[in-house]
Amino acid sequence: EPEVTQTPSHQVTQMGQEVILRCVPISNHLYFYWYRQILGQKVEFLVSFYNNEISEKSEIFDDQFSVERPDGSNFTLKIRSTKLEDSAMYFCASSETASGNTIYFGEGSWLTVV
Amino acid sequence: AQSVSQHNHHVILSEAASLELGCNYSYGGTVNLFWYVQYPGQHLQLLLKYFSGDPLVKGIKGFEAEFIKSKFSFNLRKPSVQWSDTAEYFCAVRTRNQGGKLIFGQGTELSVKP
């Protein structure tokens, strides 16, 4: 079965540093998402991306965050200046359409900010 | 705004007991409904999904869920749980609006005692 792949699986970074989390969505998918899950909490929506632009973003997705699809295969999430509270598991997801299809999740990137 | 509510935060059962996890959503239009499972330390895996048609859907590992439109509910059931079902269970709703994002419930932690 096709998979969404994410790298790195785990990253430790110092507060204030920039972090880039990478994702390779399933090849024929057009809708891309980032979610995060703080330890022990629910899965929270960050941003959706379609046709090379953001479709929707949550309140969490402030100016510190950005997304990019630089080369037609990768889908990246950048955090410019990390804060302690950015420590979480970040999930990338993709889907073929906006409705009527499953959203597939990657295995996640665990970010620890120290 | 759309929301998803899971009734139980933590459920503890003995092996072979029956399971029902409640999920209600608030949205008046057409929805896609999902249950995801997250085993300890792992990523989200799709258990089952409902798009249309028969409101009783069967998923992997003996799970099933019933969509009751009049009650805005999509409860998850399993007739006989096993110790290996210990995990966090997330109900999620997807609408066609706003890039087709998934909205997750708070999650229900299931602990099955051997």
Interface residues (C-beta under 8 A of the other chain):
Chain A: Y31 Y33 Y35 K42 V43 E44 F45 S48 F49 Y50 S55 E56 F91 A93 S95 T97 A98 S99 G100 T102 I103 Y104 F105 G106 E107 G108
Chain B: T30 N32 F34 Y36 Q42 H43 L44 L46 K49 F51 F90 A92 R94 T95 R96 Q98 G99 G100 K101 L102 I103 F104 G105 Q106 G107
